Amino acid sequence: MMQEKPEGETFRILRQSVREFVRKEVLPLAVKIDQDDYFPVDVFRKMGAMGYLGVTIPPEYGGSGLGYLAQAIVEEELGYASASLALSYGAHSNLCLDNLFRNGSEKMRKEFVPRLCSGEWIGSLCLTEPGSGSDALAMKTTATRNGGGFVISGSKTLITNAPYADLLLVYAKTDAGFTPFVLLGTDKGVTRGKKFDKMGMRGSPTGELFFDAVSVGQDRIVGSYAEGRDVILSGLNSERVILSFIFIGLARRAMELAIRYSTERKQSGKEISEFQLIQEKLAYMYTRYETSRLLAYEALEAMERDRMDVIHSAAAILHAAESAEYVAREAIQIMGGIGYIKDSEVERLLRDAILGQIGAGTTEIRKRLIAKELVKLYRKDNNFLGEDEMR
């Protein structure tokens, strides 16, 4: 129904493949995933077998080598059917796997990356702590030198995939800054806390992790020692862009349900799609949806040019998340009482959409980042908004 962004033949085939996979494997489970807070591990592993988990990873390491556009396509199609599964996919494929491949050693690439690509292992990125959410760099988890290695102590909370993760990409404070480490769920001293019962994104497991003097070798450092700040910030930019596509897929689903209902429901002898107030809602819903897509694709291109690009990534997730919540809310309004019951599906879409303004940095943080970047760019060139690079 919705017009899609022009893509090359490879990506068009990929989208068709993912869409068919979603139709067969994900949509039939969407209700169970939400109602039972069920994480479909078998489906996740099938995604690995299909090559979806490692789309940004070169084939010699077990991936598909298709890049970030492919990752965005997978996220959007999953988000259409189950935003919670899409969230777990993003945490594994983008936040953990892609980050590890880009910044890890050759030893890590050979030892860990193929297992994450295949789905044999589930990955998780561990950044948020009880006292440092929006201010991620205020973390208290520490990595202390101990002979030729490190001892890691601390905790992380609200971590996607934590209850199931085999490999943990953990950020810790060192004597010279911040450093990411690879920890395994089987490492002595790694324990899992409670799994959180969330209002939305149910089925995407979120939990706590505790590190009680976990000893690791020098070979578990990801990237250069104490240069983790740039790894964190570039990873956050990538995360914001890729996760935007979850909410674009969610908004597409909400629109389809609303349009279908408006053409089937009759009031006073007319389809309600003929009423001007309903037409106004549909028009604004589509405009928010389509501008989200355009902005997200622009941010994707900017991120591929410069991983430290802040303004496009923050703007993309800001608009996509707000728009998804708006579209889902209006879909419920169009459907009235039917939309408010769980069988309508749009009730779930609204609950899932709310997470978009909290995860990957809150809406308030995104606005702050955009404003600061605008001022910085203006001071550098007060005509920057007219430059081609900003288009």
N, C-alpha and C positions, 0 to 999 in steps of 0.2 A: 504493500500500500504506500509506504513512505518512500520518497525518492532517495536513492543512496548516492553517496559520494562516488564519482568516477574512480575506478581502480583498474590496475593492470589485470591481465588474464589470470596470472597466478593467484592474485588476491581475490579475484572474483570466484575462482574455484574454491579457494580456502573458505570464503564466506558461505558458499553453498554447502560445503562439507560440514562446517561447524553448525550451520542452521539445521541440517538433517540430523546430525548427532544430538543436538539439543531437542529436536522434536521427538526423537525416539527414546533418548536416555534421561533427559532432564525434566521436560514438561510433565511426564507422567508421575514424577516424584516430587514435584514442587510443593504440593499440599503436605505431603508427609514430612518433607524437609522442614517446613515451617511449624506444623502442628506438633511434631515429635522432637523438634530441635535435633534433627537427624543429619549427620554428616555422611554423605554417600561415598565412603572410601573406595568401593569398587568402581564407581563411576569416575572418580578422580584418577584411579590407576588406568582406566580405559582412555582417559584424556591423554595420559602419558603415552600409551600405545599408539594413539592417533597422531602423536607429534605435537600436540597443542601446548604441553607444559613447557617445552624447550624451544618455542618458536624463535627466540632471539639468539639461541646458542648455535654455533657452527656444527655441521653434521659430524665432524671428527670427534666431537665431545658428546654426541648423542642427541643433538638438537636438530631443528629444521632449517635454521639459518635464514629465516625470512624477515627478521627485524621487528621494529616496534609497531609498524602498521598492522602486521599480522597479530601482534599481541592485543592491540586495540580492537581488532575485529573479533577476536575470541571473547574479549571482555564484554563487548556490546551484545553479542549474541547470547552469551550466558546471562547477562544482566536482564535481557528480555524475558527469560524463563525463570531464573532464580538468582536474584541479586546476591543472596547469601553464598551460593556456590561460586559466583563470580568474584566475591570478595576474598574467599579462601584461595581461589585461583590466582588473584592478583598478589596476595601475600606470599604465595609460593613462587610463582613464575617471575614476577617483577621485583618485589622487595627483597626476596631471598636469593633465588637462583641467578637471575640476571646480575644482581649486585655482586654475588660471589664470583661469577665468571669474569666480570669486568675488572674486579679489584684483587682477586685471589691469585695465588701462585700457580705455576704450572702443575705442581704436585696436587694442589686442591682441585684443579680443573679435571685432572685425570681420575682422582680418587672419589670425589664427591659429586661432581656435576652430572655424569651419566646416570647416577642413581636418582637424582632429582628430576632429570629430564624424563626418565622412564616412568616415574611415579612409584618406584620401589620405595623411595623415601619421600616424606612430606617435609617441606621446609617452612621456617618461620623467621621473621625479623623481630628482634627484641630490643626496643628502644624506650618505650614508655615505662615510667616508674610511678609508684604511688604519689611522690611529691614533685614529679616533673612530667607534665603532659605537654601543654603548649610550649613550655620552656624546656625543650628536649635536652639542651646542653647543660641543664642543672642536675643531670643524673648523679646518683651517689654510688652506683655499682662500680667497684674498683678492680683494677688488675695490678697486682703488686709483683715486682720482680722477685723471683725465687730461683737462684742458681741460673740455669740456662733457660728457664721458662717463666711462667706466671701463675699466680694464684688469684682466682676471680671470686669475689664475694659480693653479694647484693641480691636484688630481686627486680623483677619486671612484672608489670600488670597490664591487663586489657590487651593481651597479645593474641592476635589472630593465629589460629592453628596450633596454639600452645598445647592443648590437651592431646594432640596427635603427632606433633612434630618429632621427626627423627634427627633433623639437623637444625641448629639454632644459630643464627647470625646475631651475635650479642655485642652491643656497644658498651664499653667500659671506660672509666676515667683512669688515666695512668699518670705517672709523675711528670709527663710532658704534654698532656693534652688528652685526646680521645683516640681510642683504637678499637676497631671491630675484631672480634675473635669468632672462630667456629667452635661451637660446643656441640656435642652429641647428646641425645637424650639418655644414652647409656653411660655417660661419664659419671664417675663417682662424685657425689656432691650436688648433682643436678636433680631437683625434685619438682614435681608439678603441684600447684595449689588447686584451688577450686575452679571449676568451670562455671562461667557466669551465665545466668538465665536472662537473656535480653528481650526487650520489647519487639525488636525487629532484627533482621539479618539472622534469624534463628536457623540453625543448621550450619552456620559458619562458626566453628568452635572458638571461643575466646576464653582465655584463662590466665592464671598466674604462674610464674616460674621463680624458683629460688636457687641460688648458687651459694653453697656452703663450702668455701675454700676449695674450689674446683681447680685442680692442677692441670695445666696444659703446657705443651712445648712451644718453642718459638715458631714452629711450623704451623701453628693454628692462627697466627696473625693474618688478617686480611688486609692487604695493601702495605703501605709503609708505616712503621711504628710512629704513633702519636700524630698521624696525619688524617685521623678519622673524621675531623670536622668537615672537610670537603666531601668525604664519602657520604656522611650523613646528609649534608645539604643537597648534593647532587642527587642522592637517592630520593629525598623528599620531593624534589622537582619532578623526577621521573614518575614517582608514585602518584602525584597529583594529576598528571596528564593521563596516565593509563587508567586510573580509577574513575576519571571523568566518564569514560565510555560505559561503565556499569550503569550510570544514571541516565545516560542517553538511551541505552537499551530498555531500562525500566520505564522511561517516559514514553517510548514507542509502544510498549505493551499497554500502558494505561490509556494512551490515545486510541489504540485500536479497540479496546474494550468499550470506551466511551462512545466512539463513533458507531460501533455495532449496536449498542443499546439505543442510541438516539434514532436509529433507522428502524428499529423493531418496536419500540415503545410508542404507543399512540395515546394522545390526549385530545379530547374534544374532536375526535374523528381525524386528527392529523398526526403524522410522525412528529415527534418532538424536535427532530432535526430541522423542521420548518420554522420553529419559533426563533425569533430574533435573539432572545437572550441566550439560547443554547448555541446558536450560530456564533455569537460573540465569544462565548467560552471556547468553542472549538478553534476559532481563529487565533485567539491568544495562546491557547495550548500549543498549537502547531508552530506559531512564531517562536515561542520559548524553546521548544524542542529543536527546531531547525537551527536557530542561532547557537544553541549549545553544541550541535554537531560541527558547525562551521568553526567556532572558536576552539573546540577541542582538536580538530585537525590542524588548525594553524599552530596551536601549542605543540602538537606532536612534531611538526616540521621544525619549530624553533628549538625544541628539546634535542632533536637530532643534530642540530647545528652547534648547540651550546648547552651542555648539561647543567650549567649554573644559571641558566635563564630562569628568572623568578617570575617576572610579570605575566608572561603568557601562561605558565603552568598554574599560577594562583588564580588568574582570571578564568581559566577554563573550568577548574573544579568549583570555583565560586558560583559561576553561572549555571553549570550543569546540575549541581546539587540543589540549588535554589529552584531551578526550573523543574526538576523531577518531582520535588515535593509539591510545587504549585500544580503541575499537571495531574499528579495523582489525586490531590485534594479536589480539583475541579472535576475529575472523572467521577469521584464519589458524589459530588453535588449534582452532576448530570443524572446519575443513576438513582439518586434519592435514597430512600430507605433500603432498597435492594443493594445499593453500593456499600451500605454500612455493615452488612452481615458478612461473615467470613467466606461464605460460598461465592461471593461476587468476585473475589481475587483482588480487586482494587484496594480493599482494606489492608491486605498484606503489602501491596505495593507502597502505600503511604507509610506504613510502619518501617519498611525497608528504606524508603527514601530519606527518612529523618536522619539516618546515620550519615548521609552525605554531607551534612553541615557540621558534623562532629569529628569524624575520622579523617586521617591524613591532614591534620591541622584544621582547627575550627574556622567557621565563616569569619569570625572576628579577626583571627590571625591572618587569614587570606587578605582581608581588606587592608590590614595594616601593612602587609608586604607590598601590595599593589601601590598604595599611597606613597610609601617610602621610595619605591623604585621610580615612580613618576617624578617625584621631587628630584631624585638623583639624576635622572635623565634630562630633566629640564635645566638643571644647573650646568650640565655638560653641553647641552644644545637646546636653546629655548624654542627651536622649531622642529624638535624631534618627532612630533606627532605627524608631521608632513613627510617624513622620510619613508622611502619604500620598505626599509627593513621592518617598520612597524605595521606594515599592511599584511 
